[in-house]
Amino acid sequence: MEKIYTIPVNEAFETSGSCPFCRMKQQLEDREVDLILGASMMEPDVRIKTNEKGFCARHFKKMFAAQKRLPLGLILESHLDQVKKEIAPPALSLKDKTASVAEKAEKQACSCYVCDRVEFHWGKMFETACLLWESDPAFRKKTEAQRYFCLPCYARFLKTAKLMLNKKTLPDFLKAADGVESGYLASLKDDVSFFCRKFDYRYADEPWGNARDAVERALRFLTGEDTVENKEPKRES
């Protein structure tokens, strides 16, 4: 187990308001964006990689939102030079360019330096969570106390556990994970159903309880993405 991942994984599992793996991914993205617009921007080896890979729309948006326009401009300047070399080579005839350039343009449009960095570290965090479950009783309790795992992260957690946990440990893990997920799913389904009933005049005077934000929470559970704002909704009594 790589110790550099045990601290952020343990910290993410300390609280149970939302999917811990989503919180870790958000932290990774924020860190990478901050680095690429700051200390890493002028490192030659990093610039070579960012020039080649570029960034996806999601991470360009995050970089722009950071309001560091000059660093972003410098990154774009050298990246556009690379794109120009890839999709506008002067030596090829127009006929020869078509297939080659289309492939290179598609590759450029689909690659992202930040996505690759986040995916590498995030994968290690799933592995670390499984190994902590196997070796640390306190982490088991943290896992069992989670409110939920979003559906994409739940699937990845189960797949990673199947690969990494031994046959004696795996059944206990699956039982605990299912307890978290099934319990939340049942509660969420009830909230969504009551949300829908509230539009029936017969339920107009009934208190909302936890159903007012049920649609947002259901979308977050199913996709792992925040649909309205990046914070957990307030609970109503």
ABEGO torsion letter per residue (X at the ends): XBAAAAAAAAAAAABAABBAAAAAAAAAAAAAAAAAABAAAABAAAAAAAAAAEBBAAAAAAAAAAGBAAAAAAAAAAAAAAAAAAABBAABBAAAAAAAAAAAAAAAAABBAAAAAAAAAAAAAAAAAAAAAAABAAAAAAAAABABBBAAAAAAAAAAAAAABBAAAAAAAAAAAAAAAAAAAAAAAAAAAAAAAAABAAAAABBAEAAAAAAAAAAAAAAGBBAABBBBBBBBX
